[in-house]
Amino acid sequence: MPALLEISDLKIQARKDDGSAIEIVKGVSFNVEAGQVVALIGESGSGKTTISLAALAYSKPGLELAGGEVRLNGEDILQMEPLAVRDLRGRRVAYLAQSAAATFNPALKIGEQVTESSVLHGILTQEQADERAEALYRALELPNPDRMGGRYPHQVSGGQLQRLMAAMALCGKPDLLVLDEPTTALDVTTQIEVLKAFKKVIQEEGSAAIYVSHDLAVVAQIADYIVVLYGGEIMEQGPADQIINRPSHAYTRRLMATARPARAAEAKGEARGAHHKATPAIRVKDLTAGYGGIAGGEPAVTILRDVNVQVERGEAVGVIGESGCGKSTLARVVAGLLPAARGDVLLDGQALNPSVKGRRREELQKIQFVFQMADTALNPKQRLGNILGRPLAFYGNLRGKEKRLKVAELLRMVELPPEFAYRYPHELSGGQKQRVNLARALAAGPEVLLCDEVTSALDTIVGANVIELLKGLRENLGVSLVFISHDLSTVASFADKIVVLYAGRVVEQGPVERVLSPPYHPYTRLLITSVPEMRIGWLEESLATREAAAGIARDVKMTATGCPFYSRCPLAIDGLCDQETPPVREDTTGHQISCHHSLTQNDPVRGDRYAANGAAASI
């Protein structure tokens, strides 16, 4: 009996300006059986998405399907007529993109979009599609499934929107799902929920799936079979257990080595010492901030409450927490993009004007923001030389040859050739664009870099290269880094200090080695135990833990009284944690935990209840 999907000797190519062909995908062959999840893994540019799109008989603009066969239930879809291909997409094969936010139309209700394809293809009536959609909302464990279809996309969280994208794809009962990096930009606890939901629904629906990812730890939780790609060729393929536990190819072993970076403590003390000042580079003092009109010192919607953080000269501070915890809001307040309602931001000991409009040019120069998405941060109509030259002219008054030389120096600093000054952003890879994004911030000669999720959309190897670049810049230039991330493993690999935010409050902060070792706040423990391990069966084991049962499947809620983590905490004390603000407990190393439990050896935060699990072992 033939496989559900058979890809045989697939070739995809692009054309140069002179008409000659460049092979992008070079004779790839693999099968997908009914009910099976096949993962395509590899770094950016390996051909993962390009190959997966061939399952829809589609190629990106500028590419062409040049050879081979893609057989769905025995029929070569590459030979289909255009009308038959149109009918194939959404009916027999459904595609889940990486960005749910970009997939949904913000002006239409969720229910209309989830059911649209199945109704248009005549698979279901509108009434049947609505019933099917609600059943999928329940299967995907979405809140209030009977009312979910009446909401708009902006009224649900990122993790919920990602699951709704799965409901959209599954509504028409397709034979094959193509999932393209569906959990890459999610925080660790949301990622677990989405993975669990995807796995459950795929099994219950009996669907087959192609799962595109660069993260082996995530792939290990959902895949039955793995295909490892590099440069448009298959390096290795086989059952998930074989690839994860007994890889035979050097490239697969390299991917595994970079999947979860080890803590790199060397040389950081020297870096801080070489550029040390008595006054912190940045100090955030008693900060409260939010959105909407401010009445009586409180914003209409409070996001940050009574936050105290400081960043020493040459220090890397990681700010971690789930989506909605206030990480990016904190960076926006420090940069002056969002004025605080109360509290101060001090630069080298001097209070800054809350708004960027009121800050002097030299103050703007010292704090630079590196945005998450280089695609939207870089002007697509400007050459890189102009993009990097603008801050040089604005802050340094450089012109002509002097500016061109400095642009070349900046490109070399981020390990790009000077000739890139004549390129446009679309001519660069994702990792290269992120380097230019970083170079533009460095062009101002800053003292502090605010890095907002700068590696979340990059593959493992490219992300590791960006981290290495940041380490070098910190050591050579003495730049202080505020590194915002939901990826605890990445932060642990190079930060000096970690600040754990939850519901707009600092629940724990201190030296990285102290924060990642007991005692720690129950929320920090939830984050630590939610980092996927590169072994099959980890997801099921993790979901069975007490922390997961208590905390993973709940939204972040801002509270004015008590501990904000009370409703999710497995160690909550009724009548205390929900009523009184927890005290800040500090040890001699500067490690602070905001919790009603003490830091003693036998306390629940550290003691016997946690000791058996070895929570920090996976970091």
TIMAR-138099 format. One line per 2 residues: number of its first residue (from 1); their letters; for each residue x, y, z of C-alpha. Coordinates in pm, 1 decimal, always signed. Example, Ala and Ser with C-alpha at 12.3 -4.5 7.8 and 13.67 -1.06 7.14 Angstrom:
<rs>
1> as> +1230.0 -450.0 +780.0  +1367.0 -106.0 +714.0
</rs>
This chain:
<rs>
1> mp> +0.0 +0.0 +0.0  +152.9 +336.5 -103.2
3> al> +227.6 +607.7 +150.5  -12.3 +899.8 +188.4
5> le> +254.5 +1137.1 +51.1  +550.8 +1023.2 -160.0
7> is> +815.8 +1280.9 -250.7  +1060.0 +1136.4 -502.2
9> dl> +1374.1 +1304.6 -641.2  +1226.2 +1653.5 -592.4
11> ki> +1424.5 +1933.3 -758.3  +1349.6 +2304.0 -715.6
13> qa> +1555.1 +2578.0 -878.2  +1590.1 +2952.5 -917.4
15> rk> +1702.6 +3154.0 -1220.3  +1994.1 +3397.0 -1230.1
17> dd> +1971.4 +3724.3 -1420.9  +2151.0 +3559.1 -1714.5
19> gs> +1887.3 +3283.8 -1728.2  +2103.3 +3004.8 -1586.5
21> ai> +1955.2 +2782.2 -1314.8  +2062.2 +2742.1 -950.5
23> ei> +1948.0 +2427.7 -773.2  +1783.3 +2507.8 -440.5
25> vk> +1646.4 +2159.8 -362.4  +1863.5 +1879.8 -499.4
27> gv> +1682.7 +1551.7 -546.5  +1503.4 +1506.7 -213.3
29> sf> +1304.1 +1187.5 -144.8  +1097.1 +1081.0 +158.8
31> nv> +749.1 +949.1 +242.1  +475.1 +1043.7 +489.3
33> ea> +252.6 +758.0 +604.8  -110.8 +806.7 +709.3
35> gq> -124.4 +913.6 +1075.3  +248.3 +991.4 +1081.3
37> vv> +427.3 +1318.0 +1170.8  +742.9 +1371.6 +964.9
39> al> +969.4 +1655.4 +1080.3  +1196.9 +1849.1 +844.1
41> ig> +1482.1 +2004.5 +1040.7  +1786.2 +2214.7 +955.1
43> es> +1909.7 +2571.9 +974.8  +1781.0 +2869.0 +771.7
45> gs> +1833.6 +2816.2 +400.0  +1835.6 +2436.3 +423.0
47> gk> +1515.6 +2409.9 +216.4  +1269.7 +2302.1 +488.0
49> tt> +986.3 +2539.4 +400.1  +1053.7 +2520.1 +25.5
51> is> +1019.9 +2140.2 +32.0  +713.2 +2143.3 +256.7
53> la> +534.5 +2387.2 +24.5  +583.5 +2140.0 -260.6
55> al> +323.7 +1924.8 -78.6  +76.2 +2194.7 -186.2
57> ay> +218.8 +2201.2 -541.7  +345.7 +2550.9 -462.4
59> sk> +679.0 +2725.4 -500.8  +775.6 +3070.5 -377.3
61> pg> +810.1 +3358.4 -628.1  +1139.2 +3326.9 -813.8
63> le> +1152.8 +2948.7 -769.8  +1026.0 +2672.7 -996.3
65> la> +947.5 +2304.6 -945.5  +1205.0 +2159.4 -1185.0
67> gg> +1173.6 +1783.0 -1143.9  +1067.2 +1482.5 -944.2
69> ev> +727.4 +1371.2 -819.3  +502.5 +1463.3 -526.7
71> rl> +233.4 +1196.7 -501.4  -65.5 +1244.8 -270.6
73> ng> -263.3 +919.6 -242.5  -84.6 +800.8 -555.2
75> ed> -158.6 +1111.5 -767.8  +127.1 +1338.2 -880.3
77> il> +7.3 +1681.9 -774.1  +284.5 +1855.9 -971.1
79> qm> +109.4 +1747.8 -1290.5  -236.7 +1870.8 -1187.6
81> ep> -424.7 +2144.1 -1373.6  -442.3 +2481.0 -1191.4
83> la> -810.1 +2438.0 -1094.1  -736.7 +2095.6 -945.7
85> vr> -442.9 +2239.7 -750.9  -666.2 +2515.6 -614.3
87> dl> -913.9 +2252.5 -496.6  -629.8 +2053.9 -337.6
89> rg> -521.3 +2339.1 -109.8  -734.4 +2362.7 +199.2
91> rr> -937.1 +2054.3 +110.0  -676.4 +1776.3 +98.2
93> va> -367.0 +1961.0 +223.2  -371.4 +2245.1 +479.4
95> yl> -87.5 +2482.4 +568.9  -12.1 +2635.4 +911.0
97> aq> +225.3 +2931.4 +883.8  +480.2 +3039.0 +1145.9
99> sa> +305.5 +3365.1 +1231.0  -55.9 +3324.9 +1343.7
101> aa> -84.1 +3702.8 +1383.3  -6.9 +3748.2 +1012.2
103> tf> -240.0 +3463.5 +911.3  -559.0 +3604.3 +1065.9
105> np> -741.3 +3906.9 +925.7  -777.4 +4151.4 +1218.8
107> al> -1105.6 +4289.2 +1077.9  -1292.1 +3954.9 +1071.8
109> ki> -1417.2 +3743.2 +1358.4  -1229.7 +3423.4 +1433.7
111> ge> -1522.4 +3193.8 +1353.2  -1561.3 +3336.4 +1001.3
113> qv> -1194.7 +3269.6 +924.7  -1175.9 +2921.9 +1080.2
115> te> -1473.8 +2795.1 +878.0  -1416.3 +2986.7 +551.9
117> ss> -1210.9 +2727.6 +363.7  -1429.3 +2427.2 +443.8
119> vl> -1743.8 +2618.6 +337.9  -1589.7 +2762.1 +18.7
121> hg> -1468.6 +2416.9 -87.6  -1817.9 +2275.8 -28.8
123> il> -1689.6 +2026.6 +228.2  -1932.9 +2143.8 +496.9
125> tq> -2234.1 +2371.9 +522.5  -2190.1 +2681.8 +736.6
127> eq> -2386.2 +2518.6 +1019.5  -2177.4 +2200.9 +1002.5
129> ad> -1856.2 +2408.1 +985.8  -1954.8 +2607.3 +1296.8
131> er> -2022.0 +2281.9 +1487.1  -1693.1 +2135.8 +1364.7
133> ae> -1504.8 +2454.3 +1466.3  -1648.9 +2449.3 +1818.5
135> al> -1557.1 +2082.0 +1855.6  -1199.6 +2168.4 +1751.6
137> yr> -1186.0 +2457.8 +2000.9  -1271.9 +2207.4 +2273.3
139> al> -1019.4 +1951.3 +2145.7  -750.3 +2220.8 +2137.8
141> el> -843.5 +2317.3 +2496.7  -929.1 +2678.1 +2415.7
143> pn> -1120.5 +2876.4 +2681.2  -1494.8 +2938.4 +2632.9
145> pd> -1516.8 +2733.4 +2310.0  -1883.3 +2822.6 +2261.3
147> rm> -1794.0 +3194.6 +2241.2  -1447.0 +3176.0 +2084.0
149> gg> -1574.5 +3214.9 +1724.6  -1730.9 +3550.8 +1807.4
151> ry> -1401.4 +3709.0 +1909.9  -1154.5 +3905.4 +1698.7
153> ph> -787.3 +3794.2 +1668.4  -658.4 +4075.6 +1894.0
155> qv> -883.2 +3950.3 +2176.7  -692.6 +3623.9 +2227.8
157> sg> -334.5 +3546.1 +2332.2  -54.9 +3441.2 +2095.9
159> gq> -70.7 +3078.7 +2207.1  -448.0 +3069.5 +2162.3
161> lq> -416.0 +3223.4 +1816.0  -162.1 +2955.9 +1724.2
163> rl> -410.2 +2684.8 +1825.1  -688.3 +2860.9 +1634.6
165> ma> -471.2 +2844.1 +1324.6  -465.6 +2466.8 +1373.4
167> am> -846.2 +2467.7 +1402.7  -862.6 +2661.9 +1073.8
169> al> -645.4 +2403.0 +899.6  -831.3 +2102.7 +1047.3
171> cg> -1184.2 +2229.3 +993.5  -1208.8 +2076.5 +645.1
173> kp> -1062.5 +1741.0 +757.7  -756.7 +1745.8 +527.0
175> dl> -546.5 +1435.2 +463.9  -218.5 +1619.8 +527.3
177> lv> -113.1 +1913.4 +747.1  +196.9 +2122.9 +675.6
179> ld> +308.9 +2295.8 +997.2  +580.5 +2556.8 +935.5
181> ep> +758.6 +2649.6 +1263.1  +425.3 +2681.7 +1451.5
183> tt> +581.8 +2721.7 +1798.6  +907.5 +2907.5 +1724.8
185> al> +809.5 +3247.3 +1868.6  +609.5 +3115.2 +2167.7
187> dv> +722.4 +3121.7 +2529.6  +806.4 +2785.4 +2687.0
189> tt> +485.6 +2728.7 +2883.7  +265.1 +2830.1 +2589.3
191> qi> +475.8 +2611.1 +2360.8  +402.5 +2307.3 +2576.9
193> ev> +28.1 +2372.7 +2557.8  +36.3 +2419.4 +2179.0
195> lk> +248.8 +2107.9 +2125.2  +17.4 +1903.8 +2346.5
197> af> -287.8 +2031.2 +2157.4  -133.0 +1966.0 +1814.1
199> kk> -24.9 +1614.5 +1910.2  -363.8 +1528.4 +2060.9
201> vi> -568.0 +1653.1 +1763.4  -339.1 +1494.7 +1502.1
203> qe> -375.9 +1158.5 +1677.8  -752.3 +1189.8 +1725.9
205> eg> -814.4 +1310.3 +1369.5  -583.7 +1050.9 +1218.0
207> sa> -415.1 +1321.7 +1009.2  -64.4 +1301.6 +871.9
209> ai> +166.0 +1601.6 +908.6  +489.9 +1755.8 +786.8
211> yv> +637.9 +1952.6 +1078.5  +902.4 +2211.9 +982.1
213> sh> +1138.7 +2316.8 +1261.1  +1500.5 +2389.2 +1350.3
215> dl> +1453.6 +2285.9 +1714.7  +1535.9 +1920.9 +1778.1
217> av> +1406.6 +1936.4 +2135.3  +1061.0 +2036.4 +2009.8
219> va> +1073.0 +1788.4 +1722.6  +1152.2 +1506.8 +1967.4
221> qi> +813.6 +1563.2 +2133.8  +593.8 +1540.5 +1824.0
223> ad> +769.5 +1362.9 +1535.3  +757.5 +995.1 +1438.5
225> yi> +1015.0 +1034.1 +1160.9  +1283.5 +1301.1 +1104.1
227> vv> +1445.7 +1428.8 +783.2  +1764.5 +1634.7 +839.6
229> ly> +1834.6 +1891.0 +564.1  +2131.1 +2108.8 +472.9
231> gg> +2171.9 +2313.9 +155.4  +1870.4 +2154.3 -12.4
233> ei> +1992.8 +1799.0 +42.4  +1905.6 +1526.9 +290.9
235> me> +2192.4 +1460.5 +529.6  +2012.6 +1190.2 +726.0
237> qg> +1661.5 +1053.2 +776.6  +1502.9 +788.1 +995.3
239> pa> +1272.6 +717.3 +1289.7  +1274.2 +990.5 +1555.5
241> dq> +1436.7 +766.7 +1816.7  +1726.5 +687.5 +1584.1
243> ii> +1792.5 +1050.9 +1483.9  +1763.6 +1183.1 +1841.0
245> nr> +1958.2 +910.0 +2020.4  +2186.4 +760.2 +1754.1
247> ps> +2257.8 +1022.3 +1483.1  +2508.3 +910.8 +1223.9
249> ha> +2576.7 +1237.0 +1037.1  +2812.5 +1506.2 +1168.8
251> yt> +2566.4 +1782.3 +1078.4  +2290.2 +1625.9 +1288.9
253> rr> +2529.6 +1604.3 +1583.0  +2617.9 +1971.9 +1532.0
255> lm> +2249.5 +2067.4 +1541.5  +2212.3 +1879.4 +1868.6
257> at> +2518.5 +2047.7 +2018.1  +2370.0 +2393.6 +1954.5
259> ar> +2011.5 +2301.2 +2045.2  +2058.9 +2383.8 +2413.5
261> pa> +2367.5 +2602.8 +2467.5  +2570.2 +2540.7 +2781.7
263> ra> +2636.2 +2815.7 +3033.0  +2944.7 +3004.4 +2922.0
265> ae> +3079.1 +3180.6 +3232.1  +3434.4 +3236.8 +3121.1
267> ak> +3571.2 +3587.4 +3063.0  +3255.4 +3766.2 +3174.0
269> ge> +3406.6 +3882.7 +3499.9  +3699.4 +4029.2 +3307.8
271> ar> +3462.8 +4202.1 +3064.2  +3273.7 +4373.0 +3343.8
273> ga> +3591.3 +4462.7 +3531.6  +3755.2 +4628.6 +3232.1
275> hh> +3466.1 +4870.0 +3187.7  +3338.8 +4895.7 +3546.5
277> ka> +3193.4 +5215.7 +3689.9  +3076.5 +5275.8 +4045.7
279> tp> +2736.5 +5395.5 +3917.3  +2513.4 +5143.9 +3733.2
281> ai> +2469.7 +5204.1 +3361.3  +2090.4 +5180.2 +3402.2
283> rv> +1878.3 +5177.6 +3715.0  +1501.0 +5131.5 +3714.7
285> kd> +1357.7 +5252.6 +4045.7  +1004.8 +5186.3 +4181.0
287> lt> +868.9 +5180.4 +3825.8  +496.8 +5155.7 +3745.7
289> ag> +387.2 +5181.0 +3382.2  +104.5 +5085.4 +3150.5
291> yg> -124.1 +5207.3 +2876.3  -416.9 +5447.1 +2861.7
293> gi> -487.4 +5769.4 +3049.0  -323.1 +5812.7 +3389.0
295> ag> -556.0 +5897.3 +3677.1  -430.2 +5933.5 +4032.9
297> ge> -84.1 +5803.1 +3935.2  -222.1 +5480.4 +3784.4
299> pa> -252.0 +5404.6 +3410.0  -583.5 +5269.7 +3277.8
301> vt> -412.5 +4933.7 +3219.6  -114.3 +4867.5 +3447.6
303> il> +152.6 +4642.2 +3293.7  +450.8 +4699.8 +3527.3
305> rd> +416.9 +4753.5 +3901.3  +691.0 +4862.0 +4146.8
307> vn> +979.5 +4727.1 +3935.9  +1338.9 +4770.2 +4059.5
309> vq> +1626.3 +4655.2 +3836.2  +1980.0 +4775.6 +3775.2
311> ve> +2234.3 +4698.1 +3503.5  +2604.3 +4747.6 +3572.0
313> rg> +2850.6 +4874.4 +3312.8  +2945.5 +4590.8 +3074.1
315> ea> +2690.6 +4354.5 +3231.7  +2443.8 +4130.1 +3044.9
317> vg> +2106.0 +4110.8 +3217.3  +1849.8 +3863.0 +3089.3
319> vi> +1482.2 +3950.9 +3138.7  +1261.4 +3642.2 +3112.2
321> ge> +895.9 +3553.9 +3149.6  +593.8 +3442.9 +2950.3
323> sg> +416.4 +3652.8 +2688.1  +224.1 +3931.3 +2859.3
325> cg> +452.5 +3953.7 +3164.4  +579.9 +4303.1 +3074.8
327> ks> +927.1 +4229.4 +2930.7  +896.6 +4443.5 +2617.1
329> tl> +707.3 +4712.9 +2809.6  +1005.1 +4741.3 +3046.9
331> ar> +1240.0 +4794.9 +2750.5  +1004.5 +5053.6 +2599.1
333> vv> +996.6 +5247.0 +2928.5  +1377.7 +5245.8 +2956.6
335> ag> +1403.9 +5367.9 +2595.9  +1145.1 +5642.6 +2659.4
337> ll> +902.2 +5503.4 +2401.6  +644.8 +5455.7 +2680.3
339> pa> +655.8 +5713.0 +2963.1  +625.0 +5564.0 +3311.4
341> ar> +331.5 +5650.6 +3538.3  +555.1 +5646.8 +3848.0
343> gd> +918.4 +5583.6 +3927.3  +1247.2 +5672.9 +3758.7
345> vl> +1488.9 +5549.9 +3494.7  +1845.2 +5657.3 +3576.9
347> ld> +2127.8 +5660.8 +3320.2  +2472.9 +5675.9 +3484.6
349> gq> +2299.1 +5795.5 +3802.4  +2105.0 +6078.5 +3633.9
351> al> +1724.8 +6061.6 +3604.6  +1598.7 +6058.1 +3245.2
353> np> +1292.7 +6236.5 +3114.0  +1015.9 +5970.4 +3098.7
355> sv> +943.3 +6043.3 +2730.8  +1187.2 +6006.7 +2443.4
357> kg> +1067.9 +6346.9 +2318.5  +1207.8 +6515.4 +2628.8
359> rr> +1551.2 +6349.0 +2624.5  +1867.2 +6516.8 +2501.2
361> re> +2046.9 +6381.9 +2196.8  +2338.8 +6245.9 +2401.8
363> el> +2089.5 +6055.7 +2622.4  +1919.3 +5908.2 +2316.5
365> qk> +2261.4 +5808.9 +2185.7  +2352.3 +5610.7 +2498.3
367> iq> +2043.8 +5383.2 +2496.8  +1968.3 +5199.3 +2173.5
369> fv> +1688.8 +4952.6 +2096.1  +1744.3 +4636.3 +1887.5
371> fq> +1399.2 +4525.7 +1774.8  +1279.7 +4166.7 +1750.2
373> ma> +1189.6 +4154.9 +1382.0  +1466.4 +4284.4 +1156.1
375> dt> +1228.8 +4243.7 +859.9  +1007.6 +4524.8 +988.3
377> al> +1285.5 +4725.8 +1157.8  +1487.6 +4779.7 +837.2
379> np> +1352.2 +5006.2 +561.4  +1313.2 +4778.7 +254.7
381> kq> +1364.3 +5071.3 +14.3  +1700.1 +5181.6 +156.5
383> rl> +2041.6 +5027.9 +93.7  +2223.0 +4906.4 +403.8
385> gn> +2478.7 +5186.9 +369.0  +2202.4 +5445.4 +405.9
387> il> +2038.9 +5257.8 +695.2  +2366.6 +5246.8 +889.2
389> gr> +2474.5 +5593.4 +777.5  +2174.6 +5775.2 +922.1
391> pl> +2264.7 +5732.0 +1292.9  +2627.3 +5810.0 +1207.6
393> af> +2519.9 +6144.3 +1062.3  +2263.7 +6216.0 +1336.8
395> yg> +2479.7 +6133.4 +1639.2  +2834.6 +6169.0 +1504.8
397> nl> +2789.6 +6430.8 +1231.1  +2981.1 +6207.5 +988.7
399> rg> +2961.8 +6279.7 +616.8  +3102.6 +6156.0 +286.6
401> ke> +3408.1 +5931.7 +289.9  +3433.4 +5933.0 +669.5
403> kr> +3078.4 +5798.1 +696.5  +3138.9 +5530.5 +428.3
405> lk> +3449.3 +5407.8 +612.0  +3257.8 +5390.5 +939.2
407> va> +2975.0 +5194.7 +769.7  +3232.4 +4943.2 +644.8
409> el> +3377.7 +4919.8 +996.2  +3031.7 +4853.7 +1143.9
411> lr> +2963.3 +4578.0 +891.9  +3295.9 +4413.0 +973.8
413> mv> +3214.1 +4445.9 +1345.1  +2902.2 +4229.4 +1294.1
415> el> +3097.6 +3993.2 +1067.4  +2951.7 +4104.7 +733.7
417> pp> +3157.4 +4210.6 +428.9  +3177.6 +4587.8 +356.6
419> ef> +3025.3 +4526.2 +9.4  +2691.5 +4462.8 +182.8
421> ay> +2656.5 +4842.0 +212.2  +2518.5 +4839.1 -145.1
423> ry> +2257.9 +4567.8 -80.2  +1892.7 +4599.4 +14.3
425> ph> +1749.6 +4415.8 +318.1  +1560.4 +4161.5 +104.9
427> el> +1892.9 +4040.5 -37.1  +2004.4 +3913.6 +306.1
429> sg> +1918.9 +3605.8 +510.1  +1734.5 +3633.5 +843.3
431> gq> +2056.5 +3607.5 +1043.5  +2230.6 +3867.1 +827.6
433> kq> +1939.9 +4110.7 +865.3  +1952.5 +4070.5 +1242.1
435> rv> +2325.1 +4154.9 +1231.9  +2249.8 +4473.5 +1035.9
437> nl> +1975.8 +4553.7 +1288.1  +2240.7 +4523.5 +1560.4
439> ar> +2496.6 +4727.9 +1361.8  +2248.5 +5014.2 +1326.4
441> al> +2211.7 +5029.1 +1705.4  +2590.7 +5017.5 +1748.1
443> aa> +2633.8 +5304.4 +1500.4  +2519.9 +5545.3 +1772.5
445> gp> +2802.0 +5435.6 +2005.5  +2562.6 +5335.4 +2286.6
447> ev> +2634.7 +5245.3 +2648.0  +2324.6 +5023.5 +2674.4
449> ll> +2166.2 +4792.2 +2416.3  +1805.2 +4683.6 +2470.2
451> cd> +1772.5 +4354.8 +2279.5  +1406.1 +4252.1 +2248.3
453> ev> +1373.7 +3882.8 +2150.6  +1647.5 +3926.0 +1887.6
455> ts> +1701.2 +3550.2 +1840.4  +1342.7 +3420.9 +1875.0
457> al> +1278.0 +3402.0 +1499.6  +1624.4 +3264.5 +1410.2
459> dt> +1725.3 +2902.4 +1374.6  +1943.2 +2741.1 +1640.6
461> iv> +2279.0 +2782.5 +1466.4  +2219.5 +3140.5 +1342.0
463> ga> +2080.7 +3236.5 +1684.5  +2391.8 +3093.3 +1852.2
465> nv> +2608.9 +3300.3 +1616.7  +2420.1 +3619.5 +1709.6
467> ie> +2470.7 +3539.4 +2080.5  +2844.6 +3490.6 +2022.8
469> ll> +2851.4 +3826.5 +1844.0  +2680.4 +3997.0 +2140.3
471> kg> +2932.7 +3840.6 +2380.0  +3221.5 +3976.0 +2174.1
473> lr> +3072.5 +4326.1 +2151.6  +3017.8 +4336.0 +2526.1
475> en> +3373.7 +4230.0 +2600.4  +3535.5 +4458.3 +2340.7
477> lg> +3317.5 +4769.6 +2372.1  +3192.9 +4745.5 +2731.0
479> vs> +2832.0 +4773.2 +2613.8  +2570.2 +4679.4 +2874.2
481> lv> +2303.4 +4440.2 +2746.1  +1942.9 +4405.7 +2851.2
483> fi> +1846.2 +4083.1 +2676.3  +1471.0 +4018.4 +2670.7
485> sh> +1369.5 +3662.1 +2594.3  +1124.7 +3384.1 +2672.9
487> dl> +1400.8 +3127.8 +2605.4  +1560.3 +3049.1 +2940.2
489> st> +1830.6 +2833.3 +2781.6  +1954.3 +3117.1 +2560.1
491> va> +1963.1 +3361.9 +2851.3  +2143.6 +3108.6 +3070.9
493> sf> +2414.6 +3066.9 +2806.8  +2558.6 +3417.3 +2838.9
495> ad> +2381.7 +3643.0 +3093.1  +2546.4 +3758.5 +3416.7
497> ki> +2216.4 +3825.0 +3589.6  +1856.2 +3714.2 +3534.2
499> vv> +1541.6 +3913.1 +3611.0  +1224.7 +3701.2 +3619.4
501> ly> +909.4 +3901.5 +3544.8  +559.7 +3774.5 +3608.6
503> ag> +240.9 +3979.2 +3561.8  +443.6 +4300.7 +3559.5
505> rv> +634.8 +4235.8 +3881.3  +986.0 +4111.4 +3951.5
507> ve> +938.0 +3776.2 +4126.8  +1307.3 +3681.9 +4126.5
509> qg> +1642.1 +3829.0 +4023.3  +2010.1 +3771.2 +4085.6
511> pv> +2327.3 +3611.1 +3944.5  +2237.7 +3356.8 +3677.6
513> er> +2390.1 +3060.3 +3861.7  +2185.3 +3146.4 +4172.4
515> vl> +1855.2 +3200.2 +3991.4  +1890.4 +2865.0 +3814.2
517> sp> +1964.8 +2672.6 +4135.5  +1739.1 +2615.0 +4438.6
519> py> +1597.4 +2802.5 +4613.7  +1390.1 +2964.2 +4341.9
521> hp> +1047.0 +3114.4 +4301.6  +772.2 +2865.0 +4205.2
523> yt> +723.8 +3055.5 +3878.0  +1094.1 +3029.6 +3793.4
525> rl> +1068.0 +2657.3 +3857.5  +772.9 +2636.5 +3617.4
527> li> +983.0 +2809.3 +3348.1  +1280.9 +2581.4 +3412.0
529> ts> +1075.5 +2262.4 +3397.6  +903.8 +2384.8 +3077.7
531> vp> +1225.2 +2400.7 +2870.5  +1196.4 +2105.9 +2627.1
533> em> +1456.5 +1833.9 +2664.3  +1599.4 +1658.0 +2364.2
535> ri> +1445.2 +1321.3 +2440.4  +1133.1 +1140.8 +2330.9
537> gw> +857.4 +1126.4 +2592.2  +963.0 +1443.2 +2775.1
539> le> +637.4 +1625.9 +2687.4  +414.8 +1362.5 +2846.8
541> es> +634.8 +1346.6 +3157.6  +638.3 +1725.9 +3191.0
543> la> +260.5 +1756.0 +3162.0  +222.1 +1504.2 +3444.8
545> tr> +419.9 +1715.2 +3695.8  +257.1 +1909.2 +3976.1
547> ea> +387.1 +2239.3 +3839.8  +239.3 +2177.9 +3495.9
549> aa> -96.6 +2074.1 +3637.9  -110.6 +2387.0 +3850.7
551> gi> +32.6 +2644.8 +3620.5  +86.8 +2586.6 +3250.8
553> ar> -266.0 +2608.6 +3111.4  -359.6 +2943.3 +3266.9
555> dv> -335.6 +3300.8 +3147.5  -116.0 +3570.1 +3301.9
557> km> -339.5 +3801.0 +3507.8  -231.6 +4141.0 +3638.9
559> ta> -325.3 +4186.6 +4006.7  -299.8 +4480.3 +4245.1
561> tg> -311.7 +4273.8 +4566.1  -136.6 +3960.9 +4684.0
563> cp> +107.6 +3754.3 +4480.0  +29.9 +3766.2 +4106.0
565> fy> +127.0 +3398.0 +4070.8  -123.1 +3288.1 +4338.3
567> sr> -380.1 +3131.3 +4099.7  -113.4 +2917.7 +3927.4
569> cp> +118.3 +2835.0 +4216.5  +133.3 +2474.1 +4346.0
571> la> +255.3 +2607.9 +4684.2  -0.1 +2887.8 +4730.9
573> id> -120.8 +2961.0 +5084.6  -488.6 +3059.0 +5086.8
575> gl> -562.9 +3371.0 +5286.9  -200.5 +3488.5 +5265.1
577> cd> -70.6 +3468.6 +4906.4  -395.3 +3607.2 +4763.9
579> qe> -420.7 +3890.9 +5017.0  -72.2 +4021.2 +5098.4
581> tp> +210.4 +4137.5 +4873.4  +495.9 +3888.6 +4920.6
583> pv> +812.7 +4016.8 +5089.4  +1140.4 +4035.4 +4897.3
585> re> +1388.8 +3789.2 +5048.1  +1757.9 +3837.2 +4967.5
587> dt> +2068.3 +3632.0 +5041.0  +2430.4 +3748.2 +5061.2
589> tg> +2489.2 +3703.9 +4684.7  +2220.5 +3956.1 +4585.1
591> hq> +1974.6 +3680.9 +4489.7  +1621.2 +3811.5 +4554.2
593> is> +1294.5 +3615.3 +4562.9  +953.2 +3772.6 +4614.5
595> ch> +767.7 +3497.7 +4802.0  +588.9 +3429.0 +5130.9
597> hs> +797.7 +3111.9 +5171.2  +1141.8 +3154.3 +5327.1
599> lt> +1473.7 +3057.5 +5169.3  +1568.3 +2792.2 +5424.6
601> qn> +1676.3 +2444.9 +5316.8  +1357.0 +2269.4 +5422.6
603> dp> +1113.3 +2528.0 +5284.8  +885.4 +2431.1 +4993.9
605> vr> +1060.9 +2676.7 +4759.5  +1378.2 +2475.5 +4789.2
607> gd> +1334.5 +2174.0 +5010.8  +1219.8 +1816.7 +4999.8
609> ry> +925.0 +1864.9 +4761.0  +1156.2 +1983.3 +4484.3
611> aa> +1482.1 +1804.7 +4552.2  +1396.7 +1481.6 +4369.4
613> ng> +1326.4 +1647.0 +4035.8  +1663.0 +1815.1 +3972.0
615> aa> +1492.1 +2108.9 +3805.1  +1802.4 +2291.7 +3685.2
617> as> +1958.5 +1986.7 +3523.7  +1821.9 +2062.9 +3177.1
619> i> +1963.7 +2415.7 +3161.6
</rs>
